[in-house]
Amino acid sequence: MTYQTRVWIQRFTLVSMVLPLLVALGFVSAMLFMDFNQYKPQLVKLISDKTGYQARIDGDLKVGLLPFSLTLHEVGIKNPAGFHAPDLAAIEAVQVQLSLWALFVDKTLRLQGVELEGAHLNLEMLVDGKSNWQGIKSLSFLTDDAAKQQKVSLGLEPLAEGLRYAAVADQEVPLAAPAPSPEQSLINFWMFDSLTLHNSQVLFQVYEAGLPEPKQMVLSNIDLMAFDVAPNKPFQSSLSMTLHSSDLPQTWHLEGLTTLNVDASLKTWQFNNWNARIRLNLPAEMQVPEMHLTSEGEALRLDFAQQRWVLQKGLMTMSPAKVALDMQGRWGLEGFYEGHLKAENFNVPKWLRHIGLPSLNFVNDKALTQVAGEFDFKANAEESSLRNLALTVDGATLVGQVWQNQDASKTSKTLGFDLDINDLDMDIYQVRHIQAAKEGADKSAASNAQSNAKDDKALPSAAQSTEVLNATYLPLALPIETLRSLNAQGQLTLGKLKIWQHRFEAVDIHVSAKEGQLALAPLDAQMYQGQLQSKLQLDVSGKTPAYVWQGKMKGLDLSAFLQEGWQNAQVSGVYDGYFDLRTQGVNAQLLRQNMNGQFSAYVKQGAVKGIDLNKLLSGQTSGAKDATAFKELVVDGKIKNGIYGLQKLTLISDRFKGSGFGQVDLVSGAVKAQVNGLVITPPPSLPNLAGMEVPIQLQGPLAKVRWSVDLKGLLNHPGNQERLLKEVSRLFES
């Protein structure tokens, strides 16, 4: 190599090294001394053109060298006229990192990272339904107008098809989306290595007529980190935020990880294999401890273009409870949802307490604490249903289905059900009376209300609580207004049922309801070795609900029936009876007070505890533990305004028979009756007493009736006087 050649090689090498350095120094000098704020008007115009809203940049525009970045301060998009907040969106700072290699070599603008600090999004919906985001061109698919134009048919494909629609997890497969429009060019080609969101917030406000303040939902303290962000490709992301709604007292704190897949137009979002921890807090004054939950799932897809969403293998855990959910649906004019739910170890009162909702004040603390099972559900404009129900609730089992269909006129809906329940103990679900919410409430009245809870079936009345003065309830806690509008047809079968301390088996009930008329016909059951055959009609079309209950009982074990129901078995025997009862009212006391109708009973081969009259008539002594056996007992009478008039009372025993009359006050339970006993077989030592009539007075509360002999009536009876004189003469003669 000649000297001249070496010189030129050295010169070329020096130029090759110095020239890029000079270019770099020139670029750095330009970056350092150039005032980039002169480009703010162009950026403002660019943002305004792409969004259709007036934009602003109030802060400085700065450029960083290492790494090469562009930073904007105090960026905002102004709200349209007529809305309350000044800005639709406001960001304290935006930093965009750019690739120098792509800029100078590939001559393309590639975003390596985007970081938003203090981003606030204010979404508003006015009383007339107008929203402040409906003018954004790139988000037109979220507006009501787009929903009206969509008119997606409601073909309810099976859930499996919807799950297949969502199964694109962790695959670099483009998500189906309509071709992008020119207006969406700004967001159609976004791609960067990282996306970071710090201390941000989304505020959604809905203004309604008649309300002084809007309803709010706030997503606050939002922190988001995502890497390798690109459209139509899954990327990893982490999110933490706080959620609160003005309609609910609880606050939700969420921290989670997921793989996210978003299409270029932002219309389709899919979350795959997410895992989240959730903390649930209530206001301190409610004194409820924090609740911890976890959520995980395989896929959640949101398709804003088709207004459709699909959830696959979602799981919510609140130890020891678990709720698994698969579902899909659409929102908008032709919305629907359907899916399958499975729950384990679910404690309803605990859950209600932690989310701040009121729970019934059950007498039994175990009520609704063990709920498990699964079912399919569906809801759309024509039908709502729970199918394939298989539940266990506090030891009871429930299988069947419940549905509600719209009638042909589309003016009302009919409720239908076919349920098979077994081992149901309704006494577990007795509810304490609501105490009057006023200062200085009479404690004795509250005590009396609780002591009468059993008789009134543990339901509140207007006299017992100022909280329910504006609501009336049937004795089975069903709101009257609900029954007035209820149209229903259904079948209810209960294998074993306990209610109000009574036990029933093979309960068969057919329910029909329309225009305030409710019928349970038949209302049949097996109980205490006997049978109940009846029908119950309820009329709530008027001001006060009215009842008609007609039926008969046959072969009932009276002792077991009275012992379990009233803890009183003074009378035993095999009971047959007939009843036709009519009443009206909104609580147990009014139902008894307004009772009218007829009641008859025939009891055979029984006994009355307390004394053995047959022993006395045989010359033996009798104690309180003895009982008077009888062959038959007949009771017949009519009820008028809560008073049962005993028109026929007949008792036939071995040594005597009796007949009488009287009345029973169904409200107070007071008994007042007289039985005339006729001696058939007197003691051997007193043969002349055969045929003597002994008047017996019955008086006192129904549970503890006292009896006594009317001596005056006994002595004043002419036939008795003759028999007594004969017996006295016989004694003197002997």
Secondary structure by P-SEA (a helix, b strand, c coil): ccaaaaaaaaaaaaaaaaaaaaaaaaaaaaaaccccccaaaaaaaaaaaaccbbbbbcbbbbbbccccbbbbcbbbbbbcccccccccccccbbbbbbbccccccccbbbbcbbbbcbbbbbbbbccccccccccccccccccaaaaaaaccccccccaaaaaaaacccccccccccccccccccccccccccbbbbcccbbbbbbbbcccccccccccccbbbbbccccccbbbbbcccbbbbbccccbbbbbbbbbbbbbcccccbbbbccccbbbbbbccccccccbbbbbbbbcbbbbbccccbbbbcbbbbbcccbbbbbbbcccccccccccbbbbbccccaaaaaaaaccccccccccccccbbbbccccccccccccccccccccccbbbbbcccccccccccbbbbbbbbbbcccccccccccccccccccccaaaaaaaaaacccccccccccccccccccccccccccaaaaaaccccbbbbbcbbbcccccccbbbbbbbbcccccccccbbbbcccccccbbbbbbccccbbbbbbbbcccccaaaaaaaaaccccccccbbbbcbbbbbccccaaaaaaacbbbbbbbbcccccccccaaaaaacccccccbbbbbcbbbbbbccccccccccbbbbbccccccccccccccccccccbbbbbbbccccccccccccbbbbbbbbccccbbbbbbaaaaaaacaaaaaaaaaaaaaaaac
